[in-house]
Amino acid sequence: MSSTMKKSKAGSKANGSKGSKKPEEQKEDNRIELSAKRFVSVSEFKGAVRVDIREYFEKDGKLLPGKKGINISVPEWQKLRDQFDEIEALIKKMGGEPEAAAKDSDSDSDEGKDKDE
């Protein structure tokens, strides 16, 4: 499967299509920072709009998308968005506040990051 992906990427670069842009150039305008190395972006793939929530890593001074993340369809995003109140209630029930939970999660992810990427 990965060999097919590599061929596809190489082909798009040769054609000068959308795929020829570097990831940070493609997503610069539609990327929302959640924390220093986590972003939400909206993109189009094969005619379908997708929402991507992903951890990035730094290489040669550039932030690049990592393997850790999820890419969901618009209907999945809408279903998740519709559940925000219930999710926040569950966070509070478990003794956390949404802002505190985000800060705790952010500091945990940076520890040992070099080992994963």
PyMOL commands that set and color helices and strands:
alter all, ss='L'
color gray80, all
select helices_A, chain A and resi 2-15+18-20+23-27+74-82+84-93+98-110+113-116
alter helices_A, ss='H'
color red, helices_A
select strands_A, chain A and resi 31-35+38-45+48-59+62-73
alter strands_A, ss='S'
color yellow, strands_A
deselect
rebuild
show_as cartoon
